[in-house]
Amino acid sequence: MADDSRRRYRADVAVVEDVCGGPLEGLFDTDPTRAAAALGEVAGMLNEMHRDHAPRYGRVDLLEQGLAASGASCEALVLERASKV
């Protein structure tokens, strides 16, 4: 997620889903078939996101309002922030 405004948080954040049942690493020891299926689902979601090219990038809530993060591309944003360090 790219949020140039930093109004809600002082840094970028990652949105994650907490799934009950313990860590995935442990599931590989106890139920490797189920662990492989879970990773397969994640791979499917990542492939879907990779195929979806949009003219803009940024936070979903802002994009839905027709707003976009500043910068020409994600790569340009990373370069801009890296050069400020």
Order of alpha helices (4+ residues) and beta strands (2+ residues): alpha-alpha-alpha-alpha
